[in-house]
C-alpha cells in the first residue's frame, strides 16, 4: 500500500505483484484495508489511470488482469475510502490520477467523458454489470456521500523537482450528473466548465500552457 504512485513514474503491475508475494495474489488480499479504508483495488486503479494518461500500453494487459482478479475476489468497485474526512470511490481516484497529467487533459479540451468511458470499458472487461454499478455509483453522489467536485492542477511546471502548485493554480469542476447504462460509450459525466467562466489569469494559463522565454534552454 505504500508503493509510490505518481503520474510520471507509477508503480508497475509487475512490481505490485512482486510486492504482494509473486505471480499469485491471495484473493483475501484484495479485501484488506488500511487506516483510510483503502483497499488494493485503489492501488490498481491509480496505476491504470497513470499508464493510460501517459499512453503507456505495455502494462495494459497486466493491469486488466489485476483488475479482473480483484473483481473476481469480490472487491467492491463502489468501496469508499476516506482522506481528511472526504469520501472517495475507485472511479473518483481514476479521474483524479488520470487528470494529474493535465497537459493530456487540456488536449482533450477538459472533457471528462473519454476518461469516464475508458473506466466503464475496463470495468465491463473485468466482469462488472455496468447498469447495476452505475446506479450505485450515482447514488453516492446524489445522496451527498461522495463529493465529486474535482480540483485539477494547471501550471507551468507539471512534474519533477521544479513542480510547485503555487506557480500555477487549480480549475474547479463541479459535478452535475452522471449518465450510465450497459454500453460504456453511452456514459457521460456532466460537470460545470470553469474555462467558460474565467477571463484572464488562470484561464489564460490553462489555455496557453507552458511558455518558453527567449534564450531559455529547452530540454
GIMO-V622122 format. One record per helix or strand of 3 or more residues. SS is the DSSP state (h for helix, s for strand). FROM is the first residue (numbers start at 1). TO is the last residue. If there is no record, write none. Layout:
BEGIN
ss=SS from=FROM to=TO
ss=SS from=FROM to=TO
END
This chain:
BEGIN
ss=h from=13 to=19
ss=h from=27 to=31
ss=h from=40 to=53
ss=h from=60 to=72
ss=s from=81 to=83
ss=s from=86 to=88
ss=h from=90 to=98
ss=h from=102 to=107
ss=h from=113 to=125
ss=h from=130 to=142
ss=s from=150 to=154
ss=h from=165 to=167
ss=s from=169 to=173
ss=s from=175 to=179
ss=h from=184 to=186
ss=s from=188 to=191
ss=h from=194 to=197
ss=h from=202 to=208
END
